[in-house]
Amino acid sequence: MSDFLSGLRKEAVDTPESGIVAVVNYGRKNPELIPLWVGEGDLPTPPFIHEAATRQRRG
């Protein structure tokens, strides 16, 4: 058991994983996926995406 889990109550450790946790755990095993599902991306956002996301809409 990891150090993190050893500090949790048994009821918390025994709780079944949710669907989203199952997806995240599956994705973490695939090195070809960029982990964007829970905000854990390890790559910086490309400038053109940042600029488009922050650009004021003209209107």
Order of alpha helices (4+ residues) and beta strands (2+ residues): alpha-alpha-alpha-alpha
